[in-house]
Amino acid sequence: MNKSTLPVKLLVFAGSTRKASFNRQLAHVAATMGRAAGAEVTLLDLADFDIPMYNADLESHGTPADVMKLKKIMFAHSAWIICSPEYNGSYTALLKNTIDWASSPVKSDPEWSSGSKAFVGKVVGLLSASPGALGGLRSQSHLVPLMLNLQCWVAPKAFALGRAGDAFDAQDDLKDEAQRKMVQAVVEQVLMASGRLAD
Ligand SMILES: Cc1cc2nc3c(=O)[nH]c(=O)nc-3n(C[C@H](O)[C@H](O)[C@H](O)COP(=O)(O)O)c2cc1C
């Protein structure tokens, strides 16, 4: 909550569209925790968006409708949780492509002429999950400067879920209480900071 007593609007999404994605599972956990903490949560699935590979020639014919839809959803949420898979020690092409489109100015629409409009001032919490021991931690270290460059506030607390193949139960919840607490701490810090910035 912020002083206006309105619930914080929290956007949660994963940088994977794989059906059995660990990061999608982690996003589900974070969204459930966000709701329990009183936030108004949107759990967004990038698989629901038809977004091509970024190409300025393609963009010159018009920004795709789903990019506009995504920009508006991002803009409407003051707090974000990104669940980032790790590919080759970094974040996924899907995540980068999504952020590149969402941060590209829309020349034909003065309302969206600032590329960073959907990003500025967002409080962003980073989570990651991987079958490896480091839990995708290196993807977060690349994502931090990207989000800062777009004028987001990156929460100091973050969590990387290692050995993710064994971490979830049949209800897509985390089996381990200590890991649940780590995720919860990130969610709560993001909601707290977002509420404070809105005061
Ligand atoms: C091209 C590629 C590179 C990968 N590199 C890493 C890596 O550097 N570190 C890591 O922990 N896992 C790596 N993985 C394994 C991913 O963590 C694993 O596929 C994971 O399930 C992806 O996230 P998701 O379950 O959310 O789709 C890689 C996978 C692919 C396909």
Ligand as a Chemical Component Dictionary entry (heavy atoms), coordinates in Angstrom:
data_LIG
# 
_chem_comp.id                   LIG 
_chem_comp.type                 NON-POLYMER 
_chem_comp.pdbx_formal_charge   0 
_chem_comp.three_letter_code    LIG 
# 
loop_
_chem_comp_atom.comp_id 
_chem_comp_atom.atom_id 
_chem_comp_atom.alt_atom_id 
_chem_comp_atom.type_symbol 
_chem_comp_atom.charge 
_chem_comp_atom.model_Cartn_x 
_chem_comp_atom.model_Cartn_y 
_chem_comp_atom.model_Cartn_z 
_chem_comp_atom.pdbx_ordinal 
LIG C1  C1  C 0 21.328 -21.749 -25.233 1  
LIG C2  C2  C 0 21.237 -22.085 -23.780 2  
LIG C3  C3  C 0 22.209 -21.628 -22.932 3  
LIG C4  C4  C 0 22.121 -21.894 -21.560 4  
LIG N1  N1  N 0 23.051 -21.373 -20.721 5  
LIG C5  C5  C 0 22.884 -21.504 -19.388 6  
LIG C6  C6  C 0 23.753 -20.828 -18.486 7  
LIG O1  O1  O 0 24.655 -20.099 -18.859 8  
LIG N2  N2  N 0 23.533 -20.984 -17.152 9  
LIG C7  C7  C 0 22.509 -21.755 -16.674 10 
LIG O2  O2  O 0 22.360 -21.847 -15.456 11 
LIG N3  N3  N 0 21.677 -22.423 -17.511 12 
LIG C8  C8  C 0 21.832 -22.295 -18.855 13 
LIG N4  N4  N 0 20.975 -22.923 -19.705 14 
LIG C9  C9  C 0 19.946 -23.812 -19.164 15 
LIG C10 C10 C 0 18.720 -23.015 -18.763 16 
LIG O3  O3  O 0 18.921 -22.494 -17.468 17 
LIG C11 C11 C 0 17.507 -23.956 -18.779 18 
LIG O4  O4  O 0 17.221 -24.332 -20.116 19 
LIG C12 C12 C 0 16.293 -23.322 -18.123 20 
LIG O5  O5  O 0 15.307 -24.329 -17.983 21 
LIG C13 C13 C 0 15.762 -22.134 -18.920 22 
LIG O6  O6  O 0 14.779 -21.442 -18.201 23 
LIG P1  P1  P 0 13.226 -21.818 -18.266 24 
LIG O7  O7  O 0 13.070 -23.143 -17.547 25 
LIG O8  O8  O 0 12.556 -20.726 -17.551 26 
LIG O9  O9  O 0 12.812 -21.922 -19.714 27 
LIG C14 C14 C 0 21.054 -22.682 -21.070 28 
LIG C15 C15 C 0 20.086 -23.151 -21.965 29 
LIG C16 C16 C 0 20.156 -22.840 -23.294 30 
LIG C17 C17 C 0 19.069 -23.305 -24.234 31 
# 
loop_
_chem_comp_bond.comp_id 
_chem_comp_bond.atom_id_1 
_chem_comp_bond.atom_id_2 
_chem_comp_bond.value_order 
_chem_comp_bond.pdbx_ordinal 
LIG C1  C2  SING 1  
LIG C2  C3  SING 2  
LIG C2  C16 DOUB 3  
LIG C3  C4  DOUB 4  
LIG C4  N1  SING 5  
LIG C4  C14 SING 6  
LIG N1  C5  DOUB 7  
LIG C5  C6  SING 8  
LIG C5  C8  SING 9  
LIG C6  O1  DOUB 10 
LIG C6  N2  SING 11 
LIG N2  C7  SING 12 
LIG C7  O2  DOUB 13 
LIG C7  N3  SING 14 
LIG N3  C8  DOUB 15 
LIG C8  N4  SING 16 
LIG N4  C9  SING 17 
LIG N4  C14 SING 18 
LIG C9  C10 SING 19 
LIG C10 O3  SING 20 
LIG C10 C11 SING 21 
LIG C11 O4  SING 22 
LIG C11 C12 SING 23 
LIG C12 O5  SING 24 
LIG C12 C13 SING 25 
LIG C13 O6  SING 26 
LIG O6  P1  SING 27 
LIG P1  O7  DOUB 28 
LIG P1  O8  SING 29 
LIG P1  O9  SING 30 
LIG C14 C15 DOUB 31 
LIG C15 C16 SING 32 
LIG C16 C17 SING 33 
# 
